[in-house]
Amino acid sequence: MTTRLTHILNDFETFLQKSVPNIPGFHPNFQKAFWEMLLFGGKRFRPALLFSMVDAFNPELVNRSFLPALALECLHTYSLIHDDLPCMDDANLRRGHMTLHKSYDETTAVLVGDGLNTYAFYLLSQANLTPSQVVKLVEILSIDGGLSGMIIGQALDCYFENITLDLDKLKFIHYHKTAKLIAASLQMGGVIAGVDNLEKIREFGFQLGLYFQVRDDIIDCVENEISTGKSTQNDGRKNSYVNLLGLDGAREELAGLKKELILMQEDFPNALRENLSELLQVYFKEI
């Protein structure tokens, strides 16, 4: 990763560690549980995409982008906590630690997820940006992380377990479940930086989201909990690329998406291309 982007992400991590909200009341462990999954780490991939855009187009606004980046990470983390619940994937491990419903209880995990979801939009409201920028960020995150994006993707993914779908429907699910929030990360960075035309950037984000979903399906099949830090071999009932195309077919799909992403980057300004190339190099390695 570029030195500049590395420094930004290191500063963001310090910012996140110091941003634990003070929750009122006398619950014995909710304060600790609320920020715990964020403190456990994670790839911070969505904030990194947002920072890649701001740094490339308007680097003096990087510090003002920390709250929107934290909002993204809160919303993403809520989705992971809920995804791990017994009613969904029933996973034991996330980010190298026990999932919240295992280390506390299911009620705590549900409410922490609910809290992180709404807290994300509070963070956006506090960002040191113009009112029109804040409203646009709220719109993007609520659409792509909400009913028209991640939520309907999750709903379809869960409802059609044990029912084999065709490839177009599988892509529809993952376009909404995964790709929209990744595209939103780039778009939100563009809004902060004042970029006018974000159509190509957003299309790149959609392709990148599909790439990550195919990659994740392969990882679930071929790696273990120690190497991934999360529960694996968990997709047996789901519509995954490995289940539909076979492992070799999923690898071919991944290679095709990677080639498209590399070609798409050629149209981007040098600074953005540099940031994205350095950020994605670890994810472009063969699994």
Number of C-alpha atoms within 10 A of each C-alpha: 15 13 10 12 19 13 12 19 18 12 14 23 18 11 14 19 13 9 12 15 10 8 11 8 8 8 9 8 10 18 17 13 17 23 19 15 22 22 13 11 14 14 9 17 16 20 25 23 26 28 31 27 28 27 23 21 19 15 15 11 18 20 14 16 26 25 24 30 25 24 27 29 24 24 24 23 20 25 20 16 22 23 17 22 21 13 10 14 16 16 20 20 19 21 19 17 15 17 25 27 20 18 13 14 12 17 12 18 24 16 17 23 24 17 15 23 23 14 17 24 21 15 18 24 18 11 18 16 16 10 11 10 18 21 13 16 25 20 13 20 24 20 17 23 26 19 14 14 22 24 18 19 24 19 14 18 19 17 11 13 15 11 9 15 15 9 14 8 13 18 20 16 22 27 23 25 28 25 29 29 28 29 25 26 29 25 28 32 29 25 21 25 24 14 15 8 11 14 10 14 19 21 18 20 23 22 21 23 23 25 24 21 21 24 23 17 22 23 17 21 17 12 14 14 16 11 10 15 15 19 22 21 14 13 16 13 14 20 26 26 24 24 18 16 14 13 16 11 14 20 20 14 18 22 17 12 19 18 11 15 17 15 11 16 18 10 12 14 11 12 14 19 19 16 22 22 16 15 19 14 10 10 13 17 7 9 11
